[in-house]
Amino acid sequence: MKRLATTTLYSVLLSSILLSACSSQTQLAKATNEANIESGSGHGEHHTDSGDLQEWTASLETLPSFLDTASSTLQTAYRTAATVTDILPFIPCYCGCGDSAGHKSNLNCFIAEVKDDGSVLWDDHGTRCSVCVEIAVTAAAMKATGIENERIRAFIDETYKEGYAMPTLTEYPPAT
C-alpha cells in the first residue's frame, strides 16, 4: 500500500508540474510538426510488425501527430518520457512489450530512436498501455526529486515484480 501511495504521489506531483509548464509548448509543437510536414522535412509514419504506429518528428519537443487527439494525460506522459531519455533506457517495462513488440526498455514504449540530428522516431505503444505510462511518469518524478538512477530502477523492479508481465531485458544504469 505504501508503494502505491508513493507511486501515486510522484505521478500526481510530476503531472501537475508538467501540465502547468507544458501547455504553451503544445501549440508550438503542433505548429512545428505541421511546418515539417508541409515543407517535406517530416519523415512520415509507419506501422511496425507488432502493429505499433511510429512517426518521425524533428525533435523531442515536437510530439507526433498520433497524439493530436489523445488526452492531455497521454500527451503529458509522452512529453515526460522525452525529458528523461537518459534514465528510461535503464528502466524495464512490465507490460509484456519485450515479447510482443521487441522493446528493450520503457523508453521504447514512447520513443524508438533518436538520431544524431535530434530527430525522433516516436512509438504509439504507450498510448494503449497504462503500465507503460505509469512506469515512465514514476521514473521521471523520482528523477525530478533527485533520486539516483540505481534507486529508481530498484523501485520500479520491486513495484512491478508481481502481478505484471515479464520485464523487458533492460541493462542496469551505470553506477554513479
Secondary structure, 3 states (H helix, E strand, C coil): CHHHHHHHHHHHHHHHHHHHHHHHHHHHHHHHHHHHHHHCCCCCEEECCCCCEEEEECCCCCCCHHHCCCCHHHHHHHHHHHHCCCCHHHCCCCCCHHHHCCCCCHHHHCEEEECCCCCEEEEHHHHHCHHHHHHHHHHHHHHHCCCCHHHHHHHHHHHHCCCCCCCCCCCCCCCC
